[in-house]
């Protein structure tokens, strides 16, 4: 974990300036080194994929060192009007119970961003809607186009109108577990309050967002509540406890191809589920791969061939398939890294990202 010193100003700024300077020097070396295909992290990768993967990994590493916090900004500004909507906690008694009824963390107002256009009840009420939770190790990310626009565009083009949700992040004091799960329940009931039937709601999440979706489906099953029509989990982070082991962080065969550095996973996991929190790291709510469960909601799961989470994603998928009554599908892009739905355009895996979304759409059409 980053020391307390470099996570505070002015030391945070000094570190950032130093990182920019050092990597400006490194960049020409990367350009030269990866111009030779034999030096690339994977034999089938392009020059762009090789360079952007190492550049992104470096950027994420430095961001994790200084622990950049992302505030939850609910107020719409300028062109966001109509697209960005506040989402208030449900007032229905009993919606937040069990694990969601925490003594300290209470349901709160969050926000969501409609893609490709503001919600129109007359036109959209009877159509399929994707309710999506972004990735970012629970500590970073946002629903707005700058952070989630690429994923949202893919979902709207191939599946349907999408509400991207900004949930409370654990890089902020009010974002510890079960805040994100409470926010998922809040967002689901927001769509129901709009008159959208469960049969028209598809929940989805990438990386940490996939973990949130798994927790939401378990919560709905445990409370015997109605569930959405389907769930799409893109590179879901489903075993936080296992991720923090040397086997995954420092010995995984994919540690050289994936852009996720060890300190990002450590920061995210320990922030979301601190040692003095309401549940342990290997809890079924935090590491669902350890505790498969029954869900009425069909689930499509993606785990790519070059991502550090591949083994735990496959284990989660296999475990869920082993529960009688579950409908589970698994999809993988052989040469792709983690969470290409969110960053495929940045690291050069646009083709694989489109293939994945088309595969998910085809699966949905067969339900």
Steps between C-alpha positions, in 0.01 A plus 500: 500500500606855442643678800284765662757761405467477121120484514488855634586836349754639426671160479227357275564778248876453520460128434269567203745747348784255544297220342422713195866592460633146541247345264556769239856369492386136492248545219748520209664184635163321499442617144832355389484181708149397396557583134653151489219244516722252684513738798125538539317356798303262274604367157165597346493856633537806283746781564219718640380229736850440636584867558164608641484201735830591666414870499160439659648265759754765594233770526278281718798412720582866566133585557482221757815619674352843569147356537312747283147540636198550275219705658138415424368802307122479475417843360461520122700767321447648154425234239452238773147630569249224440771240449635508856230419756507484881394163639354514850470204739175309483237597755336156490527331842718191509696571182827526692521211743744238617847585371369832361376615840832622636543696823739752349468489120152613398337522154574835336422697186718405204471578129482339159555603140262401222641387165451581216225747599301604807234255614163543329218309668282494190776351284717304743268356764439172317849455352802315638716717726853424615581600859880507509756542779848611393832351602794662676586276799223670703722808536476679167265548206192698404183470294573796273614471136863589578540185709220267387408626154672224303330221694166678487523551124566129444210400723254740338604406146461126551268444796287799598458825688745514788506663843858521624509534878743699714500314831683604815869418473707363787769761437255725686401453868135417426578237237600196704303177460198472487467847341536379140253216557251743652549722196433208266173430680417872480569511124293189431202646686548829317430321172198330655372839617520614137260219415757272337417134558760258636463304175641800312796565732845361422755563775867517413835586647865497401780400738400634845160577349465130422564425866220742591263327258581159650430640849175655377377171354591316820320765705187468286514121536556513876210741550274312259458814289426510126806514277597654167465321167873437460844596629819577308828480693803631312834388650336494844722529806347212692765388749661794679654273763674284239615804304709617795703179508853484349369230264288760319686825561855390430490150348206507257600407143299802387677758716714607203212536255236661718509870583382458861789559744507333840467823698172589324341173610636537853373858530157411365448187707618647830302820447175321415532238772723624785598263779265673743208494254168314535616196299828322430684496168396140430134572573247387241415870448859595421642189333202325336724255315547324834124459555292420190128566535170447324353785301189519285683748277693353203862613513755562222859517622813616318858418596773576249806293421764753605348646815628444848152411628435226243533203734264640763246604236503147356467351848204729570336403171556128561371529856185679389445242224516231767193635680184328377263739322758765411537615140863600452701578186874566482679701231870571448712699256830311473748787460312770691578645843278603788178699452512579130140618521623803693843564348516299178529818297795619707710185480417396145251220560205662323440193283491268800275739693249513214514120462424464871201732499361334188539161669315627807224645282461170314478314831233741623297445184499126565354525850 
